[in-house]
Amino acid sequence: MSEAVTSEPATTQEPITFEQHWERTHRFDPPELFDRLRASKPLARMTYPDGHLGWLVTDHALTRQVLSDPRFSHRVDLAHFPVTRNGEPVPPLPLMPGMFIHMDPPEHTRYRKLLTGEFTLRRVGLLRERVAAAARDRLAALRADGPVADLVSGFTAPLALGVLADLIGLSAREAAALAEYPEVAHAPEVDVAWATEVIQRTLDTMGAFVARTKAEPADNLASRMLTSGELTDDEVTNILLLLFVAGYVTTEGALAMSVFALLCHPDQLAALRAGGDFAGVVDELLRYTTVNQYEIFRAATEDVELGGELVRAGETVTLSLPSANRDPRRFPNPTALDLGRDPAGHLAFGHGVHQCLGQHLGRAVLEIALATLLPALPGLALAVPEAEVPLRARTSVFSVGSLPVTW
């Protein structure tokens, strides 16, 4: 059970503050406040960092409703951010060519259609053996560093980085040069000088990669985008940065948290080892861990009646995917990790037109990684007490900072 949240508002009718939706006090559970809001006020008022009085959604049904309603825009120039950067509100951001995740149809549709074929089940099926080979390589390196090692730096992070680099067409050197950029994009606090250096290095590296790929196209996603004739170099550069940041951080985080969850639930781990259906448990692990936690938000483009309230045009609605995936009206006994349940309808990948484009690849990486790691290391266990595993709790993608393990 989660520890009590000490800064609960006097009543659930009062606006909560944006800091309260950061108050995760348990390694897997969302803030306990969300349980009370979900039961009594699933659409609650929330004060945003810039003073905007918007909304927070904590239940499954309303989250699906907002994510599928075209009257709620994903444009960042219209929204108020529910997070801060270095303690300051995030100002409205300009729209950038190719950054389709922050666009609405029809602009979003045009970009997404150009990429859909790269992430179909068939295309992902063709990548499975390459992912498996990468997982075996990382396992061999991890074993060489053992029998005590950090699973994040030794396995989950380099595997996720390698898979994305292979998909896009990045060399190992280029991928390494880009590896720090996701921290700049997702962390709530960073050293400004360091962040400036990382951003410039990222732009230089990706720009040089695009130029190289145009001159020497190969069998990779970047080459197909550049030779399609439908995108400018700037659009391709921004799309690749988007895919890299979104794919790397979420895949690495979900894999690390999945292993951590299994090690903290030995009965479930034992059942998995006995049954061996690694593909069948991925969605329950995704539901239970739900690493995308803060920056799922939409701006109302007109007045909308939602959950018995009137959301006015211009108001921002933040959606807690971790809380929605713990809704007992949708998932019985939702706080339990139950690898035998059917978690169909979970929202770890979002919902609606912006549902994660790379979800089939993400599932495949988790399945293959777990099926490679767990049978090979039957004695895998935490090398420190559960409470001593450092959490990345205030980043937009929840995960562990490291995962010390032994075998």
HUVEN-V629132 format. One record per pair of residues at least 12 apart in sequence whose C-alpha atoms are under 6 Angstrom apart, sorted by the first residue. I is the first residue (numbers start at 1). GAP is how many residues later the second one is. D is the distance in whole Angstrom. If there is no record, write none. Layout:
i = <I & I>
gap = <GAP & GAP>
d = <D & D>
//
This chain:
i = <2 & 3 & 15 & 15 & 16 & 17 & 17 & 18 & 18 & 38 & 38 & 42 & 42 & 42 & 43 & 43 & 44 & 48 & 49 & 50 & 54 & 54 & 54 & 55 & 56 & 56 & 56 & 57 & 58 & 58 & 58 & 59 & 59 & 60 & 67 & 67 & 68 & 71 & 71 & 72 & 72 & 72 & 73 & 73 & 74 & 74 & 75 & 75 & 76 & 76 & 77 & 77 & 77 & 79 & 79 & 85 & 85 & 86 & 86 & 97 & 98 & 98 & 98 & 99 & 99 & 119 & 124 & 135 & 138 & 142 & 147 & 147 & 148 & 148 & 149 & 149 & 150 & 150 & 151 & 152 & 152 & 156 & 157 & 160 & 160 & 161 & 168 & 168 & 168 & 169 & 178 & 182 & 186 & 186 & 187 & 188 & 253 & 255 & 257 & 258 & 278 & 279 & 281 & 284 & 287 & 287 & 287 & 290 & 290 & 291 & 291 & 292 & 293 & 294 & 295 & 296 & 296 & 297 & 297 & 297 & 298 & 298 & 299 & 299 & 299 & 300 & 300 & 300 & 301 & 301 & 325 & 379 & 380 & 380 & 381 & 381 & 382 & 383 & 383 & 383>
gap = <24 & 22 & 30 & 31 & 30 & 29 & 30 & 29 & 30 & 20 & 21 & 15 & 16 & 17 & 13 & 14 & 12 & 34 & 40 & 39 & 261 & 262 & 263 & 262 & 261 & 262 & 263 & 262 & 262 & 265 & 266 & 265 & 268 & 264 & 284 & 285 & 284 & 229 & 230 & 226 & 227 & 228 & 225 & 226 & 28 & 224 & 27 & 28 & 17 & 26 & 15 & 16 & 17 & 220 & 237 & 103 & 104 & 102 & 103 & 138 & 137 & 140 & 141 & 139 & 140 & 239 & 237 & 234 & 17 & 12 & 259 & 260 & 257 & 258 & 255 & 256 & 253 & 254 & 252 & 250 & 251 & 96 & 95 & 88 & 92 & 87 & 52 & 53 & 54 & 51 & 24 & 63 & 209 & 210 & 208 & 207 & 146 & 111 & 142 & 27 & 89 & 88 & 58 & 59 & 38 & 59 & 61 & 32 & 58 & 106 & 107 & 105 & 103 & 102 & 101 & 22 & 23 & 20 & 21 & 22 & 18 & 19 & 15 & 16 & 17 & 13 & 14 & 15 & 12 & 13 & 21 & 28 & 26 & 27 & 24 & 25 & 23 & 21 & 22 & 23>
d = <5 & 6 & 4 & 5 & 5 & 6 & 5 & 6 & 5 & 5 & 5 & 6 & 5 & 6 & 6 & 5 & 5 & 5 & 5 & 5 & 5 & 5 & 6 & 5 & 6 & 5 & 6 & 5 & 5 & 5 & 6 & 4 & 6 & 4 & 6 & 5 & 5 & 6 & 5 & 5 & 5 & 4 & 5 & 5 & 5 & 5 & 5 & 5 & 6 & 6 & 5 & 5 & 6 & 5 & 6 & 5 & 6 & 6 & 4 & 5 & 4 & 5 & 5 & 6 & 6 & 6 & 6 & 6 & 6 & 6 & 5 & 6 & 6 & 4 & 6 & 6 & 5 & 4 & 5 & 5 & 6 & 5 & 5 & 6 & 5 & 6 & 6 & 5 & 5 & 5 & 6 & 5 & 6 & 6 & 5 & 6 & 5 & 6 & 6 & 6 & 5 & 5 & 5 & 6 & 6 & 6 & 6 & 5 & 5 & 5 & 5 & 5 & 6 & 5 & 6 & 6 & 6 & 5 & 4 & 6 & 6 & 5 & 6 & 6 & 4 & 5 & 5 & 6 & 5 & 6 & 6 & 5 & 6 & 4 & 6 & 5 & 4 & 5 & 4 & 5>
//
